[in-house]
Amino acid sequence: MATAAVQTYLTPEEYITLERKAIPNAETVRSEYVKGKIIAMSGASRAHNLITVNISAMLHIQLKGRGCETYANEMRVSTPSTLSYFYPDVVVVCEEPRFEDEVFDILLNPIILVEVLSPSTEAYDRGEKFSHYRQLPSLQEYILVAQDKICVERFRRQENNWVLTDFQNFEERLSLISVECELPLCEIYDRVPFPE
């Protein structure tokens, strides 16, 4: 007989304590925190990892010496107005980074967030997660990158609206207006295997 799982809700402080203890333990799965609910993050595919590294490396090179920092995978981002914490695939901050506390592992003021989509996370990344990210006053661009086909979507803040531009051609360049960078799609997808 199956039993229903009991949902345990944690305070933000309890979540942060658990996550900080888990970081050194390679066997522990990272988790995001949405209004008291823990959401376990699954491991990433080869394509996901390649795309993340490609984007992070290009941004790091283009932003070097310009007062910006780029993080991949492990920088937690807080949306204080919704009491939630997330692990974006790539994060860019271009003013003095503001952190939640003196541990410096929870960023409060990203300018760009990138999520690489997978079948298990696409609806979450497009929907609930983006609704939380939009609450960050510093956020200017939100990038979604498909890993099973050539498709990059840029949501750019224009006053109170988010304007979508999509890129679906290997020859196109993703323009990141907030940081004056361009990422060629052929470089974003370098060495990424696509399904037949």
C-alpha positions as CSV (number, residue, x, y, z in Angstrom):
1,M,0.0,0.0,0.0
2,A,1.4,3.4,-1.0
3,T,1.5,6.2,1.6
4,A,1.3,9.9,0.7
5,A,4.5,11.8,1.3
6,V,4.2,14.5,3.9
7,Q,5.5,17.9,2.6
8,T,7.8,19.5,5.1
9,Y,8.1,23.3,5.0
10,L,11.2,25.0,6.2
11,T,12.0,28.6,7.1
12,P,14.4,30.4,4.8
13,E,17.0,30.2,7.6
14,E,16.6,26.4,7.9
15,Y,16.9,26.0,4.2
16,I,20.1,28.0,4.0
17,T,21.6,26.1,6.9
18,L,20.9,22.8,5.2
19,E,22.2,23.9,1.8
20,R,25.4,25.3,3.3
21,K,26.1,22.0,5.1
22,A,25.4,20.1,1.8
23,I,27.7,22.0,-0.5
24,P,30.9,20.2,0.4
25,N,29.1,16.8,0.2
26,A,29.2,15.7,-3.4
27,E,26.5,13.0,-2.8
28,T,23.9,15.7,-1.8
29,V,21.6,17.1,-4.4
30,R,21.3,20.9,-4.6
31,S,17.8,22.3,-3.8
32,E,16.0,25.4,-4.6
33,Y,13.6,27.0,-2.1
34,V,10.3,28.5,-3.1
35,K,8.2,30.0,-0.3
36,G,9.0,27.2,2.2
37,K,9.0,24.4,-0.3
38,I,12.2,22.5,-1.2
39,I,12.7,21.6,-4.9
40,A,15.5,19.1,-5.6
41,M,17.6,19.9,-8.6
42,S,18.6,16.9,-10.8
43,G,21.9,16.4,-12.4
44,A,22.7,18.1,-15.7
45,S,23.2,16.4,-19.1
46,R,26.4,16.7,-21.2
47,A,24.6,19.2,-23.5
48,H,23.4,21.2,-20.5
49,N,26.9,21.4,-19.1
50,L,28.5,22.3,-22.5
51,I,26.0,25.2,-23.0
52,T,26.5,26.5,-19.5
53,V,30.3,26.5,-19.8
54,N,30.3,28.0,-23.3
55,I,28.0,30.9,-22.2
56,S,29.9,31.5,-19.0
57,A,33.3,31.4,-20.7
58,M,32.3,33.9,-23.4
59,L,30.8,36.3,-20.9
60,H,33.8,36.1,-18.6
61,I,36.1,36.9,-21.5
62,Q,34.0,39.8,-22.9
63,L,33.3,41.3,-19.4
64,K,36.9,41.1,-18.2
65,G,38.1,44.5,-16.9
66,R,34.6,46.0,-17.0
67,G,33.6,45.6,-13.3
68,C,31.3,42.6,-13.9
69,E,31.4,39.1,-12.5
70,T,30.1,35.9,-14.1
71,Y,29.1,32.8,-12.1
72,A,28.1,29.3,-13.3
73,N,25.9,26.8,-11.5
74,E,26.8,27.3,-7.9
75,M,25.8,31.0,-7.1
76,R,22.5,31.0,-5.3
77,V,20.3,34.0,-6.1
78,S,17.7,35.2,-3.6
79,T,14.4,36.9,-4.5
80,P,13.7,38.5,-1.1
81,S,10.3,39.8,-2.0
82,T,9.1,36.2,-2.5
83,L,11.3,34.5,0.1
84,S,12.8,32.2,-2.5
85,Y,16.3,31.0,-3.5
86,F,17.4,29.6,-6.9
87,Y,20.5,28.3,-8.7
88,P,20.6,29.8,-12.2
89,D,22.9,28.2,-14.7
90,V,24.7,31.4,-15.4
91,V,24.6,34.7,-13.4
92,V,26.1,38.1,-14.3
93,V,26.3,41.0,-11.9
94,C,27.7,44.4,-13.0
95,E,27.7,46.7,-10.1
96,E,29.1,46.0,-6.7
97,P,27.7,42.5,-5.8
98,R,25.3,42.6,-2.9
99,F,25.0,39.4,-0.8
100,E,22.5,38.3,1.8
101,D,25.2,37.9,4.5
102,E,28.9,37.6,5.1
103,V,29.1,34.1,3.6
104,F,28.9,35.7,0.1
105,D,27.0,32.7,-1.5
106,I,23.6,34.4,-2.0
107,L,23.5,37.1,-4.6
108,L,20.8,39.8,-4.5
109,N,21.5,42.0,-7.5
110,P,22.0,40.0,-10.8
111,I,21.7,41.9,-14.1
112,I,21.5,38.7,-16.3
113,L,20.2,35.2,-15.5
114,V,20.5,32.3,-17.8
115,E,18.7,29.0,-17.6
116,V,19.4,26.0,-19.8
117,L,16.1,24.2,-20.4
118,S,15.5,20.5,-20.0
119,P,12.3,18.5,-20.3
120,S,11.9,18.3,-16.5
121,T,12.5,22.0,-15.8
122,E,11.3,23.9,-18.9
123,A,7.8,24.7,-17.6
124,Y,9.2,25.7,-14.2
125,D,12.0,27.9,-15.7
126,R,9.5,29.6,-18.0
127,G,6.7,30.0,-15.4
128,E,7.2,30.0,-11.7
129,K,10.9,30.7,-11.6
130,F,10.6,33.6,-14.1
131,S,7.8,35.1,-12.0
132,H,10.2,35.2,-9.0
133,Y,13.1,36.5,-11.0
134,R,11.0,39.4,-12.4
135,Q,10.7,40.7,-8.8
136,L,14.5,41.5,-8.8
137,P,14.8,45.2,-9.6
138,S,18.4,44.7,-10.9
139,L,17.5,42.0,-13.4
140,Q,17.6,43.4,-17.0
141,E,17.7,40.2,-19.1
142,Y,16.6,36.6,-18.7
143,I,17.9,34.1,-21.1
144,L,16.4,30.6,-21.8
145,V,18.5,28.2,-23.9
146,A,17.2,24.9,-25.4
147,Q,19.6,22.0,-25.3
148,D,17.8,19.7,-27.8
149,K,17.6,22.3,-30.6
150,I,19.0,25.7,-31.7
151,C,16.7,28.1,-29.8
152,V,17.7,30.9,-27.5
153,E,15.1,33.3,-26.0
154,R,16.0,36.6,-24.5
155,F,13.5,38.4,-22.2
156,R,14.5,42.0,-21.8
157,R,13.1,44.4,-19.3
158,Q,11.6,47.6,-20.8
159,E,10.1,49.6,-18.1
160,N,7.4,47.3,-16.6
161,N,7.3,44.9,-19.5
162,W,9.4,42.0,-20.6
163,V,10.1,41.9,-24.4
164,L,10.9,38.5,-26.0
165,T,13.4,38.1,-28.8
166,D,14.2,34.6,-30.0
167,F,17.2,33.3,-31.9
168,Q,17.0,30.1,-33.9
169,N,19.8,30.2,-36.4
170,F,23.4,29.0,-36.0
171,E,24.6,32.2,-37.7
172,E,22.7,34.6,-35.3
173,R,24.3,36.4,-32.4
174,L,22.6,36.8,-29.0
175,S,22.8,40.5,-28.1
176,L,23.0,41.1,-24.4
177,I,22.1,44.8,-24.4
178,S,22.5,45.4,-20.6
179,V,26.2,44.4,-20.8
180,E,27.0,45.2,-24.4
181,C,28.0,41.7,-25.3
182,E,27.3,39.4,-28.2
183,L,27.3,35.6,-28.0
184,P,27.3,33.8,-31.4
185,L,24.9,30.9,-31.3
186,C,27.5,28.7,-33.0
187,E,29.6,29.3,-29.9
188,I,26.8,28.8,-27.4
189,Y,26.2,25.4,-29.0
190,D,29.8,24.5,-29.7
191,R,30.2,20.7,-29.5
192,V,26.6,20.2,-28.3
193,P,25.1,17.0,-29.8
194,F,21.6,17.3,-31.0
195,P,19.1,14.4,-31.2
196,E,18.6,12.9,-34.6
